[in-house]
Each structure stands twice: as structure tokens, then as C-alpha cells.
Amino acid sequence: MKLITEALKADQEGRLEECIEKEKAALKIEEFPRSRLPPNMMAVAECLRRSGAEKNAMNWYLALAQMPETQPRMRAEIRAQGKALSALLGA
């Protein structure tokens, strides 16, 4: 979680390029559990948007919107049934 912590600090201090680099590096090496993927992708998108890279940020937002974990029906089923995402996807 070192990269994520460093990315958060960079974001808070307004060092957006460093934030983007560290978040992407953390994603690449899967430094966190899958359940944290949507919030971390949102952090990348937000840093990109605030740094003026709106088109690139939009790609991250679109990818995030297509994830099963971000779909309301899927989230409700997971909570109601107590099932893991892999069980719902047949993995």
C-alpha cells in the first residue's frame, strides 16, 4: 500500500502528475485487493481531470462504469446474498 499512500499524499499536496504515476504503478502491480480497484481507478480519473487531461480521464471513467462492481444491481445482489463477486460471475 506504499504507492497508494504516496499517491494520496501527492494528490493532497497538488502534485497531480506524481499522483497519477503512483496510482497507475499501484494498479499495475496490484498493490491492493480487488475491492479497492474502483476507488483507485476513480482517483486516477480525478487526478487526470484536474490536471487538464479530460479525454484521458473520460477513458478511466468509462472503464470504471463498465466494471461489474460498479453496477447497482450487481452490488445489491452481492450484499443481499453474501456472495463473492467470483461466484456471481461464474468464475
VOGU-3710 file (C-alpha; in Angstrom, 3 decimals, decimal comma):
1> mklitealka> 0,000/0,000/0,000  3,042/2,240/-0,116  2,337/3,566/-3,612  -1,307/4,266/-2,782  -0,288/6,179/0,336  2,266/8,182/-1,637  -0,297/8,872/-4,370  -2,805/10,164/-1,823  -0,210/12,458/-0,290  0,810/13,758/-3,722
11> dqegrleeci> -2,855/14,404/-4,556  -3,420/16,284/-1,303  -0,358/18,425/-1,994  -1,468/19,190/-5,553  1,247/17,137/-7,262  -1,178/15,613/-9,729  1,332/14,113/-12,171  3,041/12,252/-9,336  -0,344/11,123/-8,044  -1,236/9,709/-11,473
21> ekekaalkie> 2,111/7,915/-11,801  1,896/6,309/-8,369  -1,756/5,269/-8,727  -1,043/3,683/-12,118  2,019/1,900/-10,728  -0,066/0,538/-7,835  -2,696/-0,680/-10,303  -0,041/-2,339/-12,447  1,442/-4,362/-9,594  -1,956/-4,966/-7,961
31> efprsrlppn> -0,823/-3,465/-4,687  -4,327/-3,629/-3,191  -7,301/-6,015/-3,073  -9,777/-6,130/-5,982  -12,425/-4,474/-3,816  -10,289/-1,307/-3,829  -9,986/-1,214/-7,629  -12,977/1,098/-8,301  -11,910/3,785/-5,787  -8,323/3,682/-7,050
41> mmavaeclrr> -9,433/3,960/-10,670  -11,607/6,916/-9,677  -8,575/8,546/-8,042  -6,608/8,232/-11,296  -9,520/9,661/-13,292  -9,928/12,580/-10,912  -6,219/13,434/-10,932  -6,218/13,284/-14,730  -9,290/15,510/-14,928  -7,868/18,071/-12,523
51> sgaeknamnw> -4,552/18,092/-14,390  -6,350/19,041/-17,611  -6,268/15,619/-19,293  -10,050/15,412/-19,643  -10,052/12,994/-22,593  -7,787/10,539/-20,806  -9,823/10,942/-17,618  -13,000/10,121/-19,551  -11,465/6,818/-20,647  -10,860/5,935/-16,995
61> ylalaqmpet> -14,419/6,954/-16,049  -15,843/4,812/-18,863  -13,756/1,791/-17,864  -14,885/2,254/-14,279  -18,545/2,446/-15,326  -18,246/-0,881/-17,146  -16,915/-2,814/-14,162  -19,392/-5,304/-12,650  -18,572/-3,982/-9,171  -19,927/-0,560/-10,089
71> qprmraeira> -23,289/-1,787/-11,374  -26,102/-1,147/-8,853  -27,870/-4,466/-9,435  -24,662/-6,434/-9,000  -23,768/-4,589/-5,783  -27,242/-5,223/-4,355  -27,033/-8,938/-5,179  -23,610/-9,258/-3,612  -24,798/-7,615/-0,406  -28,137/-9,463/-0,245
81> qgkalsallg> -26,742/-12,905/-0,941  -23,384/-12,520/0,754  -21,720/-13,940/-2,348  -18,269/-13,152/-3,614  -18,024/-11,437/-6,994  -16,406/-14,520/-8,489  -19,465/-16,603/-7,599  -21,766/-14,130/-9,344  -19,617/-14,107/-12,466  -19,266/-17,858/-12,587
91> a> -15,515/-17,761/-12,114
//
